Amino acid sequence: MEKLVTAKNGEQFIIRPIRSEDREEIRKSLLKLSSNSIGQRFFAMKSGFSEEELNFFTNVDDYQHIAYVAIHLNTDTDELEGAGVIRAVRSKKNPQQAEIAVTIIDKFQGIGLGKILLSFLSDRAGEKAITAFTGTLYRTNSPMIRLLTKFKKLTTFAKESQILSFEAELPFKA
């Protein structure tokens, strides 16, 4: 299932489930992130992914682990470029919840791509009987916090002074 979508700046993206053959693009994507984006996503600096991480990122089953990629379609050159990834990993303690993570390449941030991906993920999660997303983020990650307010109900918990944990009840209202 692939879908062509248009971001609010007019750029076009293909949204589809992640596949094992996305491994090399995922590996290269870290090099396209600023140190701020890496810190926001991984809570630490990172210079590369281990083989174990790449396996985790790209070998998903669409039930315990659901993931989508956004691929930028450059309409001038017809070139494709990875632009973002979103994933939900079902909780072992509470299978109706899944922890989410979102990464958008810096040059594609601020154009609504995170919202588009979150909408896709939310729809699929609902089909798989997931009723809430959980996660952890920095208090300073205002774009993600704004996105989270679009859920039916959002509860945040202070985890550490600069870090929040959240539970966001589906549905997501894009």
DATARA-V800201 format. One record per helix or strand of 3 or more residues. SS is the DSSP state (hx for helix, st for strand). FROM is the first residue (numbers start at 0). TO is the last residue. If there is no record, write none. Layout:
ss-><SS SS>
from-><FROM FROM>
to-><TO TO>
This chain:
ss-><st st hx hx hx st st st hx hx st hx st st>
from-><1 11 19 34 50 64 79 96 105 112 131 141 150 162>
to-><5 16 31 41 57 72 89 103 107 126 137 147 159 171>
